[in-house]
């Protein structure tokens, strides 16, 4: 979703930030590194680092940003457990849309990838078609919302 | 009042307070397959799982079945239920179809598993919100009396994951509020064997993350102080560490 958001808003970002790479550029994401550090300390349950990251984010971005970031981080502790504990595969349309990102971040290494069949050439071809189409459709929606 | 966040140094927006407070209320009430007391006990086991030495040892083992032991348990729940809560919280990526089927063969039904899973993950996400802000978890609610409804949607079918769920075209009748005209995803269908389990986590998720209606917005999200890329950066970092392929 980050990659798609960046594509649609024509923003710049290095996706390795998702893997916790401090040297990766946050590009056009305001407070990108602070948000990444906050999420990183949170999910690693490093309470000392979390207290520091929380205060840094608060000081730099304000309380509303901190609270919203806390909500998102908490939400994604739930979603992975729903997916893994019910053994659902990634939907084929999402798999096609996220094919290139999955390759770039090597998501197949995750245990939970076992629930999604390999798409092979068919998925790769679909991804070439689906991504530009989705980008065009979502851009149209953005314009309507604006 | 629960979740008023009065002692929180960071003002919490009303939508989040209300979502967390409403969930605490339904948590205490009789559910679909569990009584209010059982639902609150499942919530208590979420917290026990996070400090369970056996879970920590099992997480490090090559296979979850390679180690034997007893969970740090503070409730009178059936051991199969306790184990399920602890696995969902501490080792969910190694839950398999055979684990769910073996439980069913021992009387812990798919329907109960789905309701238990819904409670476990929703309580965890609310507790985790508090932890993210440096707050202690909220005291659990007092259970209400009454009997579970035993409602099972007739259109639920097996075939997607480890449990039966409502098919994309099955959000009709009493379940017409689940999604519009087949516009769904497997993660939304995952808990629909117990439709209220899905409704309950969705209500919390729409405040913690974004609503279904805003899912197609990729810049600013109404009512949020972070834009979509900031939201997805936080979501992505948490999911990556949790090894979420989905």
Interface residues (C-beta under 8 A of the other chain):
Chain A: X1 X2 X4 X5 X6 X8 X9 X11 X13 X17 X18 X19 X20 X26 X28 X29 X30 X31 X32 X35 X36 X38 X39 X40 X42 X43 X44 X50 X51 X54 X58 X62 X63 X64 X65 X66 X67 X68 X69 X70 X71 X72 X73 X74 X75 X76 X77 X78 X79 X80 X81 X82 X83 X84 X85 X86 X87 X88 X89 X90 X91 X94 X102 X105 X107 X108 X110 X111 X112 X113 X115 X116 X138 X141 X142 X145
Chain B: X10 X11 X12 X13 X16 X87 X88 X89 X92 X93 X94 X95 X96 X97 X100 X114 X117 X120 X121 X122 X124 X125 X126 X128 X129 X131 X132 X133 X134 X160 X161 X162 X163 X165 X185 X186 X187 X189 X190 X191 X201 X204 X205 X207 X208 X209 X216 X217 X218 X219 X224 X225 X226 X227 X228 X229 X230 X231 X232 X233 X234 X235 X236 X237 X238 X239 X240 X241 X242 X243 X244 X245 X246
